[in-house]
């Protein structure tokens, strides 16, 4: 492992260090090259170009070191360039880079499916299909639910984000930038009101009753194949539903023969202090979607569900050329091992124990922080105009820009553009978190 690391990973001290203007000269030069050849629709949040990374630090091409509180939008949950992931992927690269599982299967695909069956909620028999991305997994989950129920309707919740493909665009709540101008969108997708305690003030029971009324009156259970929900909404603003909401919704689905699908692309794989956020709510989905953090940065995703549901499609109905690629599968196995070996579930809880009190303290200093919420290493603050619930996206943009200039990578979110989300890797140190909070404090003071 040491030899592999010395070959592929340059030593990076785990500290914030800014030595040039942001962006630096090399990033400026790369931006000019980019503008000539990269489609303008591929936007970037930061004006820097990353060169390398390790742990919780990203180094740009000018040598500046940034504390990464985004982890590639929750992908490198176990840290950038994790040694076990590098070793597993490197070894696999020398043995089998591609075979296409639907032609000549291989053991690592099976092992990932075994690990998913072991770690997803529920003690019933489960099966999985491996895919490439979160959006592709969502599409396949819907396909499987439709095959099982012989129904077509798909219900999602307000503020949901499920992807950028045609079907998942239709399932995503926010129009701009995800679906504006890209229609017509896939039919038979219905948006139901969800649970947003900070803004709707409803109990879990009342919010669930509102959702169920919509499902029954606007769609009809007999036409509904599935309900797809993020246990903690991601792009929508890290919205944590009120207690009892998700279980009540699942119980209604079960009673009406509707498949309940948990989209845990962002909230799964140890992000919230449990393998899946569903566990915090006592939720046992019929199907669960995994992506992002499963393979330490390599592209792989999965749909895991009750065996009788997963077996509904005809043979040959599921798969894809690169789906469950052996290199990515080897990395995923390493990630599962690392989560256990390094007790990373506890590390997510450690991060929450530092971030939440620090952000609550900032909220006392800066009343534009209207809400602090989240679970584990999936925390957010919602910014409002002082003394109201009016969204404050301008403040979010200013804080994120200030942080970038001073060496902290922050992600924004929210349908209303007024949320800052914190998705650090689980290996980030207490010292780096404290340093980042200091920068964020200064950013609010600068407003």
C-alpha positions in Angstrom: 0.0 0.0 0.0 2.8 2.4 0.9 4.5 1.9 -2.5 1.2 2.6 -4.3 0.6 5.7 -2.3 4.1 7.1 -3.0 3.5 6.5 -6.7 0.1 8.0 -7.0 -0.4 10.4 -4.1 1.9 13.4 -3.3 2.0 14.2 0.4 -0.5 16.9 1.3 -0.5 18.5 4.7 -3.9 18.7 6.2 -4.0 22.4 6.5 -5.5 25.4 4.8 -3.0 27.5 2.9 -3.6 30.3 0.3 -0.5 31.7 -1.4 -2.0 33.4 -4.5 -5.0 35.4 -5.5 -8.1 33.2 -6.1 -8.1 32.3 -8.9 -4.4 32.0 -9.3 -2.6 32.5 -12.6 -2.6 28.9 -13.6 -6.3 28.6 -12.9 -6.9 31.7 -15.0 -5.0 30.3 -17.9 -6.9 27.0 -17.7 -10.2 28.8 -17.6 -9.3 30.4 -21.0 -8.6 27.0 -22.4 -11.8 25.6 -20.9 -13.9 28.3 -22.5 -12.7 27.4 -25.9 -13.5 23.7 -25.8 -15.9 22.9 -22.9 -19.7 23.4 -23.3 -20.8 26.5 -21.4 -23.7 24.5 -19.8 -21.1 22.7 -17.7 -20.8 25.3 -15.0 -18.4 25.2 -12.0 -19.0 26.7 -8.6 -15.4 27.7 -7.9 -12.9 29.6 -10.1 -10.1 27.2 -9.3 -8.8 24.0 -11.0 -8.0 21.1 -8.7 -4.7 19.3 -9.2 -4.6 16.8 -6.4 -6.3 16.1 -3.1 -5.9 13.9 0.0 -8.0 13.5 3.1 -10.0 16.7 3.5 -7.7 19.0 1.5 -7.9 19.9 -2.2 -4.8 21.5 -3.8 -5.3 23.7 -6.9 -3.0 24.1 -9.8 -1.4 27.1 -8.2 -0.6 25.3 -5.0 -3.4 26.7 -2.8 -4.8 24.3 -0.3 -8.6 24.3 0.5 -10.5 22.7 3.3 -13.1 20.7 1.4 -16.5 20.8 3.0 -18.2 19.4 0.0 -16.3 16.1 -0.7 -17.3 16.2 -4.4 -21.0 16.5 -3.3 -20.7 13.7 -0.8 -18.7 11.3 -3.0 -15.3 11.0 -1.2 -16.9 10.3 2.1 -13.9 8.4 3.4 -11.5 11.1 2.2 -9.8 12.0 -1.0 -7.3 9.4 -2.4 -8.0 6.9 0.4 -5.1 4.4 0.6 -7.4 1.3 0.6 -9.4 2.5 -2.4 -6.2 3.2 -4.3 -4.8 -0.2 -3.5 -8.0 -2.1 -4.4 -8.5 -0.2 -7.7 -4.9 -0.4 -8.7 -4.7 -4.2 -8.1 -7.9 -4.6 -10.0 -6.6 -2.6 -12.9 -3.8 -5.2 -13.4 -6.3 -8.1 -13.4 -9.6 -7.1 -15.1 -10.6 -3.7 -16.2 -13.8 -4.6 -18.1 -15.8 -7.7 -18.9 -19.5 -6.6 -18.9 -21.2 -8.5 -16.2 -24.1 -9.5 -18.5 -21.6 -11.3 -20.8 -19.0 -12.8 -18.5 -19.7 -12.1 -14.8 -17.0 -11.7 -12.1 -16.9 -12.0 -8.4 -16.5 -8.4 -7.3 -20.0 -7.5 -8.6 -21.5 -10.3 -6.5 -19.5 -9.2 -3.5 -20.8 -5.7 -3.7 -24.4 -7.0 -4.0 -23.7 -9.2 -0.9 -22.5 -6.1 1.1 -25.5 -4.1 0.0 -27.9 -6.9 1.1 -26.1 -6.9 4.5 -26.0 -3.2 5.1 -29.3 -1.9 3.7 -32.3 -1.7 6.1 -34.5 -4.8 6.4 -34.0 -8.4 7.3 -35.8 -9.9 4.3 -34.1 -11.4 1.2 -32.6 -8.7 -1.0 -31.1 -8.5 -4.5 -29.2 -5.7 -6.3 -28.4 -4.4 -9.7 -25.2 -2.3 -10.2 -25.1 0.7 -12.4 -23.0 3.8 -13.1 -24.6 6.9 -11.6 -27.3 8.0 -9.2 -29.6 9.1 -12.0 -29.2 5.8 -13.8 -30.0 4.0 -10.6 -33.2 6.1 -10.0 -34.3 5.3 -13.6 -33.8 1.6 -13.0 -35.6 1.6 -9.7 -38.6 3.1 -11.4 -38.3 0.5 -14.2 -38.3 -2.3 -11.7 -41.2 -0.9 -9.7 -43.3 -0.5 -12.9 -42.5 -4.1 -13.9 -43.4 -5.4 -10.5 -46.7 -3.5 -10.0 -47.7 -3.2 -13.7 -48.6 0.4 -13.0 -47.0 3.5 -14.5 -47.4 6.4 -12.0 -44.3 7.8 -10.2 -44.8 10.1 -7.2 -42.0 12.3 -5.8 -41.9 15.0 -3.2 -41.6 18.8 -3.5 -37.9 20.0 -3.3 -36.7 16.6 -4.5 -33.6 16.1 -6.6 -33.2 12.8 -8.5 -31.0 13.6 -11.5 -30.6 15.1 -14.9 -31.7 12.4 -17.4 -35.1 12.7 -19.0 -37.0 10.7 -16.4 -35.1 12.1 -13.5 -35.4 15.7 -14.7 -39.2 15.2 -14.6 -38.8 13.8 -11.0 -36.6 16.7 -9.9 -38.5 19.6 -8.4 -36.3 22.6 -9.3 -36.6 23.8 -12.8 -33.5 26.0 -13.2 -30.9 24.9 -14.0 -31.9 21.2 -14.1 -34.8 21.1 -16.6 -35.5 24.5 -18.0 -35.6 24.3 -21.8 -35.0 20.5 -22.0 -38.6 19.3 -22.5 -40.7 17.5 -23.2 -40.2 15.6 -20.0 -41.2 12.1 -19.2 -44.9 11.7 -18.4 -46.7 10.1 -15.4 -44.5 11.8 -12.8 -46.4 13.6 -10.0 -45.0 16.0 -7.4 -46.6 15.7 -4.0 -46.2 18.1 -1.0 -43.6 16.7 1.5 -42.4 17.6 5.0 -40.4 20.8 5.5 -40.7 21.6 9.2 -38.9 24.9 9.1 -41.3 26.3 6.6 -44.6 24.4 6.9 -44.6 23.9 10.7 -46.5 20.6 10.3 -46.1 17.5 12.5 -45.0 14.3 10.8 -48.6 13.0 11.0 -50.1 16.1 9.5 -47.5 16.4 6.7 -48.0 12.7 5.9 -51.8 13.2 5.8 -51.3 16.1 3.3 -49.1 14.0 1.1 -51.4 10.9 1.2 -54.4 13.1 0.3 -52.6 14.3 -2.7 -51.6 10.8 -3.8 -55.1 9.5 -3.4 -57.0 12.4 -4.9 -54.6 13.6 -7.6 -53.2 10.3 -8.8 -55.0 7.3 -7.3 -53.2 4.4 -5.7 -54.3 2.0 -8.4 -52.3 3.9 -11.0 -49.2 4.5 -8.8 -46.2 2.2 -9.2 -43.9 3.9 -6.7 -43.2 6.7 -4.3 -39.6 7.9 -4.5 -38.3 9.9 -1.5 -35.0 11.1 -0.2 -35.0 10.5 3.6 -33.0 13.7 3.9 -33.4 15.8 0.8 -30.1 16.8 -0.8 -30.2 19.5 -3.4 -33.5 20.6 -2.0 -31.6 21.9 1.1 -30.9 19.0 3.5 -34.5 19.0 4.6 -35.0 16.6 7.5 -38.7 15.5 7.6 -40.7 15.7 10.8 -40.8 12.7 13.0 -43.1 10.0 11.8 -43.6 11.4 8.3 -41.6 8.8 6.3 -42.9 5.8 8.2 -46.5 6.9 7.7 -45.9 7.4 4.0 -44.3 3.9 3.8 -47.2 2.3 5.6 -49.7 3.9 3.2 -47.6 2.6 0.3 -47.5 -1.0 1.7 -51.3 -0.9 2.3 -51.9 0.1 -1.3 -49.4 -2.1 -3.2 -47.2 0.9 -4.0 -43.4 0.4 -4.0 -41.6 2.7 -1.6 -38.2 3.7 -2.9 -35.6 5.6 -0.8 -33.2 7.7 -2.9 -30.1 7.6 -0.7 -27.7 8.7 -3.4 -26.5 11.6 -1.2 -27.5 10.5 2.3 -26.4 6.9 2.2 -23.0 5.1 2.8 -22.2 6.3 6.3 -22.9 10.0 5.6 -25.4 10.4 8.5 -23.8 8.2 11.1 -25.6 5.1 9.9 -25.1 3.3 6.6 -28.4 4.7 5.4 -30.3 7.7 6.7 -33.5 5.6 6.5 -32.3 3.9 9.7 -32.7 7.2 11.7 -36.4 7.2 11.0 -37.2 3.5 11.5 -37.8 3.3 7.7 -37.4 0.0 5.8 -37.8 0.9 2.1 -38.9 -1.7 -0.4 -36.0 -0.5 -2.6 -33.0 1.7 -1.8 -30.7 3.6 -4.2 -27.0 3.9 -3.5 -24.4 6.0 -5.4 -21.9 8.9 -4.6 -20.0 7.7 -1.5 -20.0 4.0 -2.3 -16.7 3.8 -4.1 -14.4 6.6 -2.9 -14.7 8.6 -6.2 -15.1 5.8 -8.8 -18.4 5.7 -10.7 -20.8 3.0 -9.5 -24.3 2.9 -8.2 -26.9 0.4 -7.1 -30.5 -0.4 -6.7 -31.2 -2.9 -3.8 -34.6 -4.2 -2.9 -36.8 -7.0 -1.8 -35.9 -10.0 -3.9 -39.4 -10.5 -5.3 -39.5 -6.9 -6.5 -36.0 -7.0 -7.9 -36.7 -10.2 -9.8 -39.8 -8.8 -11.5 -38.1 -7.6 -14.8 -37.5 -10.2 -17.5 -34.1 -11.6 -18.0 -31.9 -9.2 -20.0 -34.1 -6.3 -18.9 -31.5 -4.8 -16.6 -27.8 -4.0 -17.2 -25.5 -1.7 -19.1 -22.1 -1.7 -20.8 -20.1 -0.3 -17.9 -22.6 -1.1 -15.1 -20.8 -2.6 -12.1 -17.4 -2.1 -13.6 -14.8 -4.4 -11.9 -12.5 -1.5 -10.9 -15.3 0.5 -9.4 -16.7 -2.6 -7.7 -13.3 -3.3 -6.1 -13.2 0.3 -4.8 -16.7 -0.1 -3.4 -15.7 -3.3 -1.5 -12.7 -1.3 -0.1 -15.0 1.5 1.1 -17.3 -0.9 3.0 -14.2 -2.4 4.6 -12.8 1.0 5.5 -16.1 2.2 7.1 -16.0 -0.8 9.4 -12.2 -0.8 10.0 -12.0 2.9 10.8 -15.4 3.1 12.6 -16.5 5.9 10.2 -20.1 5.8 11.4 -18.9 7.2 14.7 -16.8 9.8 12.8 -20.0 11.1 11.2 -21.5 11.6 14.6 -18.3 13.3 15.8 -18.6 15.8 12.9 -22.2 16.5 13.8 -21.2 17.1 17.5 -18.8 19.8 16.3 -20.6 21.4 13.4 -24.1 21.7 14.9 -23.1 23.6 18.1 -20.7 25.8 16.1 -23.4 26.7 13.6 -26.0 27.3 16.3 -23.5 29.7 17.9 -23.2 31.5 14.6 -27.0 31.7 14.3 -27.0 33.5 17.7 -24.5 36.0 16.3 -26.1 36.3 12.8 -29.9 36.2 12.8 -30.0 35.7 9.1 -29.2 32.1 9.9 -32.8 31.0 10.2 -32.3 27.3 10.6 -29.6 24.8 11.4 -30.5 21.2 10.5 -29.2 17.8 9.4 -27.8 14.5 10.6 -24.2 13.3 11.0 -21.9 14.8 8.4 -24.9 16.1 6.4 -25.6 19.5 7.9 -27.1 22.7 6.5 -27.9 26.3 7.4 -30.8 28.2 5.8 -30.3 31.9 5.4 -33.3 34.4 5.5 -33.9 38.1 5.6 -33.6 39.2 9.2 -36.8 38.7 11.2 -38.6 36.7 8.5 -38.7 33.5 6.4 -37.9 35.4 3.2 -35.1 33.6 1.5 -31.7 35.3 1.4 -29.8 33.8 -1.6 -27.6 36.8 -1.9 -26.1 36.2 1.5 -25.5 32.5 0.6 -23.6 33.5 -2.5 -21.5 36.1 -0.6 -20.6 33.7 2.2 -19.6 30.9 -0.3 -17.5 33.4 -2.4 -15.7 34.7 0.7 -15.0 31.2 1.9 -13.5 30.3 -1.4 -11.2 33.3 -1.4 -10.0 32.2 2.0 -9.5 28.5 1.4 -12.8 26.8 2.3 -14.9 25.0 -0.3 -18.6 25.4 0.6 -21.6 24.0 -1.3 -24.9 25.8 -1.8 -28.3 24.2 -2.1 -32.0 24.7 -1.8 -34.9 25.2 -4.1 -34.8 28.8 -3.0 -31.0 29.1 -3.3 -30.7 30.1 0.3 -29.0 27.0 1.9 -25.3 26.3 2.6 -24.7 22.6 3.0 -21.8 20.9 4.8 -20.7 17.5 3.4 -17.1 17.0 4.7 -15.4 13.7 4.4 -15.6 11.6 7.6 -11.8 11.8 8.1 -11.7 15.6 8.5 -10.0 16.6 11.7 -11.5 18.6 14.5 -8.8 21.2 13.8 -9.8 21.6 10.2 -13.5 21.9 11.1 -12.7 24.6 13.7 -10.5 26.5 11.1 -13.3 26.3 8.5 -15.9 27.6 11.0 -13.6 30.5 11.8 -13.5 31.4 8.1 -17.3 31.1 7.8 -17.7 33.4 10.9 -15.5 36.0 9.2 -17.6 35.6 6.0 -20.8 36.4 7.9 -19.1 39.3 9.7 -18.0 40.7 6.3 -21.7 41.0 5.3 
